[in-house]
Amino acid sequence: MNQGIVFASLAYLAWGLFPLYFLQVAEVPALEVVMHRTVWSMLFMLILLLVLRRWAWLKGLSRQPKILAAFALSAMLLASNWLVYVWAVQHQHLLDASLGYFINPLVNIALGFFFLHERPRRLQWLAVAIATLGVCWLAWQAGHPPWVALTLGLTFGFYGLLRKVATLGAMEGLTLETMMLTPFAIGAIAWWTWQGSSAMSQGHTAITLWLLAAGPLTAIPLLLFAAGARRIPMTTLGLLQYMGPTLQFTLGVYVFHEAFSPSRLIGFVLIWSALLLYSVDGWQHSRRNQAELRPA
C-alpha cells in the first residue's frame, strides 16, 4: 500500500512538473516537440520490452482489426492531447491546461454514463453540475469557451475510455500507439530536417538532448503510475491525481506568471468545490464497501 502511494505520487509529481521540461524546448514548435516525443517514446518502450521480453502480445495482432482500429483512434487522441498541452505551455495557457486536468475526473463520470451505462451517484451528478457552472462562468468571463481546458479534458477523457476497454496493458498499449504514430513523426522530422528548419538541424546540442529525453520522461511516469495503480485502491488513486494539475496551476501562477484575475478565481473555486465533493463521495462510498465486506 505505502509502496503504491509512493509510485503513484512520483508519477503525478512528474506530470505536474512536466511544464518545466517544455520550458527547455520553448523555441521548438509544439508540433515538432510532439513528433520527437512520439519517436523517442516508441524507441524507449521497445528497448524496455526487449529487456523484459514482453513480446507475446504482438503475435496475431495483425489479425485483430478491431483492436488495431481502437488503438489507432486512441493514438490520435493521445497525439492531439500532447499537441494542445505543449502549445498551451508555450503560449502562456498553463492555467487553462491545469483546468483541463482538474475537470477530467468529472468528464469521466459523464463518459461512463453515456458510453458504459454506469450510474453515477447523486453527489457525483452534483459535482458535475457545479463543475459545469464553473466552466460556464469562465466562458462568460473570457467571452468564449475555455477551449484549451475543454480539449484537454475531453481528449484525455475519451482516451481513458478507450484504454479502459482495451485488451492491452499500459506498457504494451503505449508502445502500439507510438508505433502507429512514428511513421508520420519520422516523415515530418525528416522533411523539416531536409528543409533545414528542424531543431536538430540547427546544431543546438542542449535542445537535441532535451528532445531525446522526451522518451524516458514520457514513459517512466506512466510505468510508475501503472505500478502504483496495482497496489492502492481507486479512491486513493483518485485523490492523488489532483497533484498533477495542482502543481501545473502553481507553476502557471508563480513560475510562468500567467494572469489570474479574481473573476477567474471564482470559476476555479467552483471546479475545486466540485472535485472536493467528488472526492468526499468516493471516500464515503469506499468506506461503505469496506464495511460491508468486513466479517460480522
C-alpha positions as CSV (number, residue, x, y, z in Angstrom):
1,M,0.0,0.0,0.0
2,N,2.7,2.5,1.0
3,Q,4.8,1.5,-1.9
4,G,1.9,2.0,-4.2
5,I,1.3,5.5,-2.9
6,V,5.0,6.4,-3.5
7,F,4.9,5.1,-7.1
8,A,1.6,6.9,-7.9
9,S,2.8,10.1,-6.2
10,L,6.0,10.1,-8.2
11,A,4.0,9.7,-11.4
12,Y,1.8,12.6,-10.6
13,L,4.7,14.7,-9.4
14,A,6.5,14.1,-12.8
15,W,3.3,15.0,-14.7
16,G,2.8,18.1,-12.6
17,L,6.4,19.3,-13.2
18,F,6.3,18.5,-17.0
19,P,5.8,22.2,-18.0
20,L,9.3,22.8,-16.8
21,Y,10.5,20.4,-19.4
22,F,8.6,22.2,-22.2
23,L,10.1,25.4,-21.0
24,Q,13.5,24.0,-22.0
25,V,12.3,23.4,-25.6
26,A,10.2,26.5,-25.8
27,E,11.9,27.6,-29.1
28,V,10.9,24.4,-30.8
29,P,7.3,24.5,-32.4
30,A,4.8,22.4,-30.5
31,L,4.1,20.0,-33.4
32,E,7.8,19.2,-33.7
33,V,8.1,18.6,-29.9
34,V,5.2,16.1,-30.2
35,M,6.9,14.3,-33.1
36,H,10.1,13.9,-31.2
37,R,8.2,12.8,-28.1
38,T,6.5,10.2,-30.2
39,V,9.6,8.7,-31.8
40,W,11.8,8.7,-28.7
41,S,9.0,7.3,-26.5
42,M,8.5,4.5,-29.0
43,L,12.2,3.7,-29.0
44,F,12.4,3.7,-25.2
45,M,9.4,1.4,-24.9
46,L,10.8,-1.0,-27.5
47,I,14.1,-1.2,-25.5
48,L,12.1,-1.8,-22.3
49,L,10.0,-4.5,-23.8
50,L,13.2,-6.1,-25.3
51,V,14.8,-6.2,-21.8
52,L,11.6,-7.6,-20.2
53,R,11.0,-10.0,-23.1
54,R,7.3,-9.0,-23.3
55,W,6.6,-9.6,-27.0
56,A,3.8,-12.2,-26.8
57,W,1.1,-9.6,-27.3
58,L,2.4,-8.8,-30.8
59,K,1.6,-12.3,-32.1
60,G,-1.6,-12.3,-34.1
61,L,-2.2,-8.6,-33.6
62,S,-2.4,-8.0,-37.3
63,R,-5.4,-10.4,-37.4
64,Q,-7.4,-8.4,-34.9
65,P,-8.6,-5.3,-36.8
66,K,-10.9,-4.1,-34.0
67,I,-8.0,-3.8,-31.6
68,L,-5.9,-2.1,-34.2
69,A,-8.7,0.4,-35.0
70,A,-9.3,1.1,-31.3
71,F,-5.6,1.9,-30.7
72,A,-5.4,3.9,-33.9
73,L,-8.1,6.1,-32.5
74,S,-6.5,6.3,-29.0
75,A,-3.2,7.2,-30.7
76,M,-4.8,10.1,-32.5
77,L,-6.5,11.3,-29.2
78,L,-3.1,11.0,-27.4
79,A,-1.3,12.9,-30.1
80,S,-4.0,15.6,-30.0
81,N,-3.8,15.9,-26.3
82,W,0.0,16.2,-26.3
83,L,-0.1,18.8,-29.1
84,V,-2.7,21.0,-27.3
85,Y,-0.8,20.7,-24.0
86,V,2.6,21.6,-25.4
87,W,1.0,24.5,-27.3
88,A,-0.7,25.7,-24.1
89,V,2.5,25.7,-22.1
90,Q,4.4,27.5,-24.8
91,H,1.7,30.2,-25.3
92,Q,1.0,31.1,-21.7
93,H,-2.1,29.0,-21.2
94,L,-0.8,26.7,-18.5
95,L,-3.6,27.6,-16.1
96,D,-6.1,26.6,-18.8
97,A,-4.2,23.3,-19.2
98,S,-4.4,22.6,-15.5
99,L,-8.1,23.3,-15.6
100,G,-8.5,20.6,-18.3
101,Y,-7.0,18.0,-16.0
102,F,-9.0,19.3,-13.0
103,I,-12.2,18.7,-14.8
104,N,-11.1,15.3,-16.3
105,P,-12.4,13.1,-13.5
106,L,-15.8,14.8,-13.9
107,V,-15.7,14.3,-17.7
108,N,-15.0,10.6,-17.0
109,I,-18.3,10.4,-15.0
110,A,-20.2,11.8,-18.0
111,L,-18.5,9.5,-20.4
112,G,-19.1,6.5,-18.2
113,F,-22.8,7.3,-18.1
114,F,-23.2,7.8,-21.8
115,F,-20.9,5.0,-23.1
116,L,-20.6,2.4,-20.4
117,H,-24.1,2.7,-18.9
118,E,-22.7,3.5,-15.5
119,R,-25.0,5.0,-12.9
120,P,-23.3,7.9,-11.1
121,R,-24.4,8.6,-7.6
122,R,-26.3,11.8,-6.7
123,L,-23.3,13.6,-5.2
124,Q,-21.3,12.8,-8.4
125,W,-24.0,14.3,-10.5
126,L,-24.0,17.4,-8.2
127,A,-20.2,17.6,-8.7
128,V,-20.6,17.5,-12.5
129,A,-23.3,20.2,-12.3
130,I,-21.1,22.5,-10.1
131,A,-18.1,22.0,-12.4
132,T,-20.2,22.8,-15.5
133,L,-21.3,26.0,-13.8
134,G,-17.6,26.9,-13.2
135,V,-16.8,26.2,-16.8
136,C,-19.7,28.4,-18.0
137,W,-18.6,31.2,-15.6
138,L,-15.1,31.1,-17.1
139,A,-16.5,31.1,-20.7
140,W,-18.7,34.1,-19.8
141,Q,-15.8,36.0,-18.3
142,A,-13.5,35.3,-21.3
143,G,-16.2,35.8,-23.9
144,H,-15.5,32.4,-25.3
145,P,-15.4,28.8,-24.0
146,P,-12.1,27.7,-22.4
147,W,-11.1,25.7,-25.5
148,V,-7.7,24.6,-24.2
149,A,-9.2,23.1,-21.0
150,L,-12.2,21.5,-22.7
151,T,-10.0,20.0,-25.4
152,L,-7.5,18.5,-22.9
153,G,-10.3,17.2,-20.7
154,L,-12.3,15.7,-23.5
155,T,-9.4,14.2,-25.4
156,F,-7.9,12.6,-22.3
157,G,-11.3,11.5,-21.2
158,F,-12.1,9.7,-24.4
159,Y,-8.5,8.3,-24.4
160,G,-9.1,6.9,-21.0
161,L,-12.4,5.5,-22.1
162,L,-10.8,3.6,-25.0
163,R,-7.9,2.4,-22.8
164,K,-10.4,1.2,-20.1
165,V,-12.0,-1.3,-22.6
166,A,-8.7,-2.1,-24.3
167,T,-7.1,-5.6,-24.1
168,L,-3.5,-4.4,-23.7
169,G,-1.7,-3.2,-20.7
170,A,-0.3,0.3,-20.1
171,M,3.2,-0.5,-21.4
172,E,2.0,-2.5,-24.4
173,G,-0.7,0.0,-25.3
174,L,1.6,3.0,-25.3
175,T,4.1,1.0,-27.4
176,L,1.5,0.2,-30.0
177,E,0.1,3.8,-30.1
178,T,3.6,5.3,-30.6
179,M,4.4,2.7,-33.2
180,M,1.3,3.8,-35.2
181,L,2.3,7.4,-34.9
182,T,6.0,7.0,-35.5
183,P,5.9,6.7,-39.4
184,F,4.2,10.1,-39.5
185,A,6.6,11.6,-36.9
186,I,9.7,10.4,-38.7
187,G,8.4,11.7,-42.0
188,A,7.7,15.1,-40.5
189,I,11.1,15.3,-38.8
190,A,12.8,14.2,-42.0
191,W,11.0,16.9,-44.0
192,W,11.9,19.6,-41.5
193,T,15.5,18.5,-41.4
194,W,15.7,18.4,-45.2
195,Q,14.4,22.0,-45.3
196,G,16.9,23.0,-42.6
197,S,14.2,24.1,-40.2
198,S,14.2,21.3,-37.7
199,A,15.6,21.8,-34.2
200,M,18.2,19.1,-34.6
201,S,19.5,20.6,-37.9
202,Q,20.2,23.9,-36.1
203,G,23.1,22.3,-34.2
204,H,21.9,23.2,-30.7
205,T,23.3,20.3,-28.6
206,A,21.3,21.2,-25.5
207,I,18.0,21.3,-27.4
208,T,18.8,18.0,-29.1
209,L,19.5,16.3,-25.8
210,W,16.2,17.7,-24.3
211,L,14.3,16.3,-27.2
212,L,15.9,12.9,-26.9
213,A,14.9,12.9,-23.2
214,A,11.3,13.1,-24.1
215,G,11.1,9.3,-24.5
216,P,12.0,8.3,-20.9
217,L,10.3,11.4,-19.5
218,T,7.1,10.3,-21.1
219,A,7.3,6.5,-20.4
220,I,8.7,6.4,-16.8
221,P,5.8,8.3,-15.2
222,L,3.4,6.0,-17.0
223,L,5.2,2.9,-15.7
224,L,5.2,4.4,-12.1
225,F,1.5,5.1,-12.4
226,A,0.8,1.5,-13.6
227,A,2.8,0.1,-10.7
228,G,1.1,2.4,-8.2
229,A,-2.4,1.7,-9.6
230,R,-2.0,-2.0,-9.0
231,R,-1.2,-1.5,-5.3
232,I,-3.6,1.0,-4.0
233,P,-7.4,1.5,-4.1
234,M,-9.0,3.6,-6.8
235,T,-10.2,6.1,-4.2
236,T,-6.7,6.8,-3.1
237,L,-5.5,7.0,-6.7
238,G,-8.4,9.4,-7.4
239,L,-7.3,11.7,-4.6
240,L,-3.6,11.6,-5.6
241,Q,-4.5,12.5,-9.2
242,Y,-5.1,16.2,-8.2
243,M,-1.3,16.5,-7.5
244,G,-0.6,17.0,-11.2
245,P,-3.0,19.8,-12.1
246,T,-2.3,21.5,-8.7
247,L,1.4,21.6,-9.5
248,Q,0.7,22.9,-13.0
249,F,-1.6,25.6,-11.6
250,T,1.1,26.6,-9.1
251,L,3.8,26.8,-11.9
252,G,1.4,28.8,-14.1
253,V,0.9,31.5,-11.4
254,Y,4.4,31.6,-9.8
255,V,6.8,30.5,-12.5
256,F,5.1,31.3,-15.8
257,H,3.5,34.4,-14.2
258,E,0.2,34.0,-16.1
259,A,-2.6,36.5,-15.3
260,F,-5.1,35.2,-12.8
261,S,-7.9,37.7,-12.0
262,P,-10.3,37.5,-9.1
263,S,-13.2,36.9,-11.5
264,R,-11.4,33.9,-13.0
265,L,-10.7,32.6,-9.5
266,I,-14.5,32.2,-9.0
267,G,-14.7,29.7,-11.8
268,F,-11.7,27.7,-10.4
269,V,-13.2,27.7,-6.9
270,L,-16.4,26.2,-8.3
271,I,-14.5,23.5,-10.0
272,W,-12.3,22.8,-7.0
273,S,-15.5,22.6,-4.9
274,A,-16.9,20.1,-7.3
275,L,-13.7,18.0,-7.1
276,L,-13.9,18.1,-3.3
277,L,-17.5,16.9,-3.4
278,Y,-16.5,14.2,-5.8
279,S,-13.6,13.1,-3.6
280,V,-15.7,13.0,-0.4
281,D,-18.3,10.9,-2.2
282,G,-15.7,8.5,-3.4
283,W,-14.2,8.2,0.0
284,Q,-17.6,7.6,1.7
285,H,-18.5,5.0,-0.9
286,S,-15.2,3.2,-0.4
287,R,-15.7,3.2,3.4
288,R,-19.2,1.7,3.0
289,N,-18.0,-1.0,0.7
290,Q,-15.2,-1.9,3.2
291,A,-17.7,-2.1,6.0
292,E,-20.0,-4.4,4.0
293,L,-17.1,-6.7,3.2
294,R,-15.9,-6.8,6.8
295,P,-16.8,-10.1,8.5
296,A,-19.5,-9.8,11.2
